[in-house]
């Protein structure tokens, strides 16, 4: 199994249980998992976040960053392979050794970690700008759904009307098209068949599912930018997880959004959820 690891799961004993159960169980790390581990109190959080993984370095897969994933095009069947950063994956054991040296007092390595921590914190702060614009962007989406449709969407196993499916598909395609057009790493625009394979499409799907949750409880107008920013980080984990064998998280809302995304991909966009093969 190759499962994406949410940052909140890195210090849980459940991760140790998962990795120790089989040498074929892999923890898959995204750039946001790393940023969450580095930000703020770097020389405390990074050691704690990597402590369990350092005991199983051969079972850790490190992915390229989100920007790389957004730029991937072509046949979606091998997306998960092209997402893997082979150099960082093969070098993870050495990275853990360097962390150990830093924790033991290597000042030069500590300075490097602090630089990474400042970069991670700055990136998260920049995300607050995007988060502040989210509530207004949701208003138009909210008005297109009736109260009954919103209730239906909160029950992903229930049968949906054709009109509800088409409306939701249209929203996802529109959001994905806007994100694709604006992203600097995107060099080609997918056709309708290829679009659901693209990372940006799946990110848009998870974003819409998150938005529908906000709408169902009165909207995001009164939600703090920090909370919205944290939710946007969470859906990044969910989108990546749709290419692998699942998601390791202690966040019930994130787990639910991931599960709903897999249902939409399989039932309404004809994409198999787990694409990580042998």
Residue pairs with C-beta under 8 A, 6 or more apart in sequence:
1 22
1 24
1 25
1 26
1 245
1 246
2 26
2 28
2 61
2 80
2 244
2 245
2 276
3 18
3 25
3 26
3 27
3 28
3 241
3 244
3 245
3 246
3 247
3 248
4 28
4 30
4 237
4 240
4 241
4 244
4 246
4 247
4 248
5 15
5 27
5 28
5 29
5 33
5 248
5 249
6 33
6 234
6 237
6 247
6 248
6 249
6 250
6 251
6 254
7 32
7 33
7 36
7 37
7 49
7 233
7 237
8 249
8 250
8 251
9 15
9 248
9 249
9 250
10 33
10 37
10 48
10 49
10 50
10 52
10 53
11 48
11 49
11 51
11 52
12 250
13 52
14 248
14 250
15 27
15 52
15 53
15 248
16 52
16 55
18 25
18 27
18 248
19 25
19 27
19 52
19 53
19 55
19 56
19 59
20 56
23 58
23 59
25 59
26 59
26 60
26 61
27 53
27 56
27 59
27 60
27 61
27 248
28 61
28 63
28 240
28 244
29 53
29 60
29 61
29 62
29 63
30 63
30 66
30 236
30 237
30 240
31 63
31 64
31 65
31 66
32 66
32 233
32 236
32 237
33 237
34 120
35 120
35 123
35 124
36 49
36 120
36 233
37 45
37 46
37 49
37 50
38 45
38 46
38 113
38 116
38 117
38 119
38 120
38 121
39 45
39 117
39 120
39 121
39 124
40 117
40 121
42 113
42 114
42 116
42 117
42 120
43 102
43 110
43 113
43 114
43 117
46 99
46 113
46 117
47 99
47 102
47 103
50 96
50 99
53 60
53 92
53 96
54 96
54 99
54 100
57 92
57 93
57 96
58 93
60 89
60 92
61 84
61 89
62 84
62 85
62 88
62 89
62 92
63 69
63 83
63 84
63 85
63 240
64 83
64 84
64 85
66 199
66 236
67 183
67 184
67 185
68 83
68 185
69 79
69 83
69 199
69 240
70 179
70 183
70 185
70 186
70 199
70 200
70 203
71 183
71 185
71 186
71 187
72 79
72 82
72 83
72 198
72 199
73 186
73 187
73 188
73 190
73 194
73 198
74 194
75 197
76 194
76 196
76 197
76 198
76 271
76 275
77 275
79 197
79 199
79 243
79 275
80 243
80 244
80 275
80 276
83 240
83 243
88 95
98 109
99 109
99 113
101 109
102 109
102 110
102 112
102 113
124 229
124 233
127 229
127 232
127 233
128 225
128 226
128 229
130 229
130 232
131 225
131 226
131 228
131 229
131 232
132 225
132 228
134 220
134 228
134 232
135 219
135 220
135 221
135 223
135 228
138 211
138 214
138 215
138 219
138 220
139 219
141 171
141 208
141 211
141 212
141 215
142 211
142 215
142 219
144 167
144 171
145 153
145 167
145 212
145 215
149 164
149 167
150 212
150 215
150 216
151 216
152 158
152 160
152 161
152 164
153 160
153 164
153 168
153 212
153 216
154 212
154 213
154 216
156 259
156 260
156 263
156 264
157 263
160 268
165 268
168 208
168 264
168 268
169 268
169 269
171 208
172 201
172 204
172 205
172 208
173 192
173 195
173 201
175 204
175 207
175 208
176 195
176 198
176 200
176 201
176 203
176 204
176 205
177 189
179 200
179 203
179 204
180 186
180 189
180 190
180 198
180 200
181 189
183 200
186 200
190 197
190 198
190 201
195 201
196 202
196 265
196 269
196 270
196 271
197 271
199 239
199 240
199 243
202 239
202 242
202 243
202 261
202 265
203 235
203 236
203 239
205 239
205 261
205 264
205 265
206 235
206 238
206 239
206 257
206 258
206 261
207 232
207 235
209 235
209 257
209 260
209 261
209 264
210 231
210 232
210 234
210 235
210 257
211 220
213 253
213 257
214 220
214 223
220 228
234 251
234 253
234 254
234 257
235 254
235 257
237 247
237 249
237 254
237 258
238 247
238 254
238 257
238 258
238 261
239 261
241 247
241 258
242 258
242 261
242 262
242 265
242 271
242 273
242 275
243 275
243 276
244 274
244 275
244 276
245 274
245 276
246 258
246 274
247 254
247 255
247 258
249 255
249 258
262 273
265 271
265 272
265 273
266 272
266 273
